[in-house]
Amino acid sequence: MIQTRRPAPLAGPLLLLGALSLAACAGPAIPRAAPPRATAPPPTVVRPVQNNALIGSSADAVGRMFGKPRLDVTEGAGRKLQFAGAACILDIYFYAPRAGADPVATHVDARTPDGRNAEVNSCAQSIQR
């Protein structure tokens, strides 16, 4: 006679508990929110707030007026040319008025050699070639 082994009395409930535990792990996936779409920032438009003879001029045109700059500094999208004469120092800042356009003078500062403010147009005339 062949004897069959009977499972231990706790084997059935333990198998059921294990199966239920595994089924809980394989539950439905939790939907995840889609990441927000990256949008390009609106194009930057630089509008000059000054009114002097140099606003709107290109760096080449300014170079023809004043010669070689004492300083030529590029930082990010901007460029600064500095010209100096005996009476004053002139800083001209260039930015593109819109994406893809050539940079133009959008701001001009003038000062005396000791740091006091100077009038832009008269300073430019005194430095001009």
C-alpha positions as CSV (number, residue, x, y, z in Angstrom):
1,M,0.0,0.0,0.0
2,I,1.2,3.4,-0.9
3,Q,1.0,5.9,1.8
4,T,0.3,9.5,0.9
5,R,1.6,12.3,3.1
6,R,-1.0,14.6,4.4
7,P,0.1,18.3,4.5
8,A,0.5,19.8,7.9
9,P,-2.6,21.5,9.2
10,L,-1.1,25.0,8.8
11,A,0.3,24.5,5.3
12,G,-3.0,25.4,3.5
13,P,-3.5,28.7,5.3
14,L,0.2,29.7,4.9
15,L,0.1,29.0,1.2
16,L,-3.1,31.1,0.9
17,L,-1.5,34.0,2.9
18,G,1.6,33.9,0.7
19,A,-0.5,34.0,-2.5
20,L,-2.5,36.9,-1.2
21,S,0.6,38.8,-0.3
22,L,2.0,38.4,-3.8
23,A,-1.3,39.4,-5.4
24,A,-1.2,42.6,-3.3
25,C,2.2,43.5,-4.7
26,A,1.0,43.0,-8.3
27,G,-2.0,45.4,-7.9
28,P,-2.9,48.0,-10.5
29,A,-0.3,50.5,-11.4
30,I,-0.7,54.0,-9.9
31,P,-1.1,56.5,-12.7
32,R,1.6,59.2,-12.6
33,A,1.0,62.8,-13.6
34,A,2.8,63.7,-16.8
35,P,5.6,66.2,-16.2
36,P,4.7,69.8,-17.2
37,R,5.8,70.6,-20.8
38,A,8.8,72.8,-21.0
39,T,7.8,76.0,-22.9
40,A,10.3,78.4,-24.4
41,P,10.3,81.8,-22.7
42,P,8.9,84.6,-24.8
43,P,11.5,86.3,-26.9
44,T,13.2,89.2,-25.1
45,V,12.6,92.6,-26.7
46,V,15.0,95.2,-25.6
47,R,13.6,98.7,-25.7
48,P,15.9,101.6,-25.1
49,V,14.9,104.1,-22.4
50,Q,17.3,106.8,-23.3
51,N,17.2,109.5,-26.0
52,N,20.6,110.4,-27.3
53,A,22.5,110.4,-30.6
54,L,24.1,107.0,-30.0
55,I,20.9,104.9,-29.3
56,G,20.3,102.4,-32.1
57,S,23.8,102.6,-33.5
58,S,25.7,99.4,-34.3
59,A,29.1,98.6,-32.7
60,D,30.7,99.1,-36.1
61,A,29.2,102.5,-36.5
62,V,30.3,103.5,-33.0
63,G,33.8,102.3,-33.8
64,R,33.9,104.4,-36.9
65,M,32.9,107.5,-34.8
66,F,35.3,107.0,-31.9
67,G,38.0,104.6,-33.1
68,K,39.3,101.7,-31.1
69,P,37.5,101.3,-27.7
70,R,39.5,101.3,-24.4
71,L,37.4,98.3,-23.3
72,D,35.4,95.7,-25.2
73,V,33.5,93.5,-22.8
74,T,31.0,90.8,-23.8
75,E,28.8,89.2,-21.0
76,G,25.9,87.0,-21.9
77,A,23.8,88.6,-24.6
78,G,25.3,92.0,-24.0
79,R,28.4,93.9,-25.0
80,K,29.9,97.0,-23.6
81,L,32.4,99.3,-25.5
82,Q,34.2,102.0,-23.4
83,F,35.8,105.1,-25.0
84,A,37.7,107.7,-23.0
85,G,38.9,111.2,-23.7
86,A,40.5,113.9,-21.6
87,A,37.1,115.2,-20.4
88,C,35.0,112.1,-20.0
89,I,34.5,108.3,-20.3
90,L,31.7,106.9,-22.4
91,D,30.2,103.4,-21.9
92,I,27.9,102.1,-24.6
93,Y,25.9,98.9,-24.1
94,F,24.7,96.8,-27.0
95,Y,21.8,94.3,-27.1
96,A,19.9,92.7,-29.9
97,P,16.4,94.3,-30.0
98,R,14.9,90.9,-30.8
99,A,16.0,87.4,-31.3
100,G,18.2,87.0,-34.4
101,A,18.7,90.8,-34.9
102,D,22.1,92.5,-34.8
103,P,22.9,94.2,-31.5
104,V,22.5,98.0,-31.3
105,A,23.3,100.6,-28.6
106,T,20.5,100.5,-26.1
107,H,22.1,102.4,-23.2
108,V,24.9,104.9,-22.8
109,D,26.6,106.2,-19.7
110,A,28.9,109.2,-19.6
111,R,31.1,110.3,-16.6
112,T,34.0,112.5,-15.9
113,P,37.4,110.9,-15.0
114,D,36.7,111.6,-11.3
115,G,33.3,109.7,-11.5
116,R,30.7,112.5,-11.7
117,N,27.9,112.1,-14.3
118,A,28.4,113.8,-17.6
119,E,26.0,114.6,-20.4
120,V,26.1,111.9,-23.0
121,N,25.9,113.9,-26.3
122,S,28.5,116.5,-25.2
123,C,30.8,113.7,-24.0
124,A,30.4,111.8,-27.3
125,Q,31.3,115.0,-29.2
126,S,34.4,115.6,-27.2
127,I,35.7,112.0,-27.8
128,Q,34.6,111.8,-31.5
129,R,37.5,111.5,-34.0
